[in-house]
Amino acid sequence: MGGIGSGGHNRKGNGAVEEHRCLSINFFRDAGWLFSGSIRWNSGANISAYLQLNGLLTLEYNHRVGGYGEWEKIKQFIQIDKQPRHLGGFQGYFICPGQGCGKRVTKLYGAGRYFLCCRCYGLNYASQQTRDIDRINAEIGKVRMALETPSDWPWMSTPPRPRYMRKKRYAELTEKLFQLSMQFDWLLESKLAVGGENGCRRSEDSKQAAVGQNCSPDDYYVIARTTRAYPIDEISP
């Protein structure tokens, strides 16, 4: 993984938001917009966080890619913007530090070396991936019909060229079938990679070590553990 925002905002391939560690602005709102301590995920990942009165959030943690190699010490600065509400109080937002981003968001995701917004990492939701799986599956069916694929032929395997089909047309359709199959496999793998129970825990450098439970999927401070079968970016415990 490169530096902040490397790869561009429209990059795809990092899966669903449910797979990655999440920082919610609500965590710091509940802390009174002043925080010094650690944030721990169910996976054991742990980061230090310091939020000053001027809204500058500092994150410190160790990171490595792929579950091997040397740990890299990361220090990240994120600005928090507080907007007054009509009925009193403030609504806070992270200013995403992704290169060329600067969007005001309520959640940042640790899908790589830094915590950035879901757009910078090209993340979506598992429910969206389900719709994409159904759409791609339907497209595969249309290509199979165009190729006059026998009904007993394996679903995503390349069928033989129909007798009267031109070789150029056959090559175009088989390439499309291959690309759709790759997309289908990746989406299915990403969806199956999301597992575990949602949960969160906050530990502060004070006598009042709070423990939060029953976080809803749409508003959790930290993201649940995942069950990937391949290496992912790690934050040290």
N, C-alpha and C positions, 0 to 999 in steps of 0.2 A: 504494500500500500504506500502511495506517495505522500506528499505533504497535504496541507489543508486543502480540501476540495479537489484533489487531483482526480483527473478523469472526466471532469465536467458535470454539469447539473443534470443532463439528460441521460447519463450513463445508467444502464440496466444490468441486473445480474447479482444484486446483493440480497434478494429474497424479500421476506415480509418483515414488517416492523416488529412482529411478535418474536422474531428470532434474536433480536439484539438488545443489549443493555440500553435502558432508557432513563433519561433525566427529565423529570416533570417540574414545571415552574411551580406547581402546587406544593411541592416539597418545601421550597424556600419561602413560599407565602405562609405556610403553616408554621415555619420557624421564625416568622416575624421579620423577614427580609434581612436577617442578620444571622450568619451561621459560621461555625468553625468546628469541624469534626470530620467524620468519615461516613461514607455511604457504602453499604455492602449489599451485593446481590446474592440470590439463592445459590448461584453457581460458585460462590466463594470469592468472586472478584471484589476488590475493595479499592476505593479511591479516597483521597483527602480533598475536602472542599472548604474554601474560605470565601464567604460573601461579605463584602464591606458595605457600609452605609451608602456609599456613592454608587452602588449597583455593580461593582466590578467583582465578578466571580472568578476565582482561581481554582483550577483542578490540577492535582498532582497524582500521578500513578505510573506504574511500570507496564509496558506493553511489548508484546512480541507477536509475530505473524506465524500462523500455521502450527502453533503448539510446539515449536522447537526454535533453536537459535538463542541468541543473547537477548536478555531483557533490555528494553530501552526506556529510560526515564523521561516521562512526558510532563511538561508544565504548560497548561493551556489557559488562556484568558478569555472570558466571555462576558460581554456587557449585558446587563439586565435593564430593560426599560419598563418603568412603572407608569401606567396611565390611570388618572383618577376615574372612578366610576360615578355615575349619576346619583346613585343611592349611597355614596360614601365608600371609602376604602380605595384600593388600587387593584388594577388588573396588570399582572406582570407578564413580560415577554422576554425570551432570550433573543438577542440579536445574533443570528447564525453567523459564525466566523468563517464559513466556507468561502473560498476564493470567488469574488464577484457575486456573492449571495446577499448577505445583510438582511434577510427576511426576518420579520418578527414572528416567532413561533413559541408554542407552549411546551414543546418537547424536543429534545435532542437525542440522537442515537449513537451509541458507540459501535458502529459497524466497521470501524477501521482504527487508524491511529488516533483520530480525534473525534470528539463529540460534535456532530453536525446534524442539520435537519434532514428529514426523510427525502426531500427533493434532491439535496446534494448527493446522497447515497443511492438515489434511484430506488427507494424502498416503497412498497405498497402493503396492503393488508391481505391477510390470508383469504378473506372472503372475496377480494378482488381477484386473487390468484385462482380461486375456484371458478369464477366466471370466465377467466381466461382459458382455463383448462377445458371447459365446456365448449368455448368458441373454437379453440384449436382442434378439438376432437371432431367438431362438425366440419371444419375445413378439410381435415384428413379424409373424412367420409366423401366429400365432394371430389377430391383428387382421385380417390379410389374408384369412384364411378366413372370419371373421365378416362381412367386407365382400364376400364372394363375388368376390374379385379374380381376374380372368383370369390364367392361368399365365404369359402373355407380357407382363403388365403390369410396368413398372419396379418394382423391389423396394420402394423407399421412397416412391414417388410416390402421390398420393391418387387412388384409383380412383373411377369414377362411382358414384352411389348406386344400390344394387339396387332393382329396381322396387317391391317390396313392403315396403321398410324405411322406418320412420318417419324424418322429417327430424331429430328430436331425437336418436334413436339413431345416425343417420349422423353427426351433428355430434360426438357423444361419441367415436365410434370414430375418426373422422378426426383429431380433436384428440389422441387417445392415440397414433395412428400418428405424428403430427408430433413429439410429445414424445419418443417412443422413437427416432425418426430423429435428433433432435438429440443425444440421449445417445449413440447409436451413433457418430455422426460425431465427437463430442468424445473418446470413449474411443479410437477408432481413431487420431485425430490425436495424442493423448497417447502412445499406444503407439509410433507411428512416429517420434515426436520423440526417443525414446531411442536414441542411437547412440554410436559411438566405442568405444574400448577402455578397459577399466578400468585405471587407473594412478594412482600417487600419488608425491608428491615432498615431502620436508621439507628446508628450509634453515634452519639455526640461525645465530645471531650468534656463531659460534665457529669454530675452525679445523677442527672435525669436522662438515663439512656432509654429512649423511647423505642418501642417495637410496634410497627404497624402491621396489621393483618387485614385480610379480606379486601385487598385492593381490586377494584373492578378493572377489566381489560382495557377500558377506555381512559383510565385515570390512575395509573400506577406510577409510583416513584421509581421503581426499578422493574426490570423485565425478568420473566421466569427463566429457568434453566432450559437449554435446548438439548435435543438428542440427535445431533448430526453424526453421521458416520464418517466424516472427513474433517481435517483440521480447520479451525477457525482462528480469527484474531483473538488473542488472550489478554486479559488484564490480570496481573498477579494478585493472589489473595493477601 
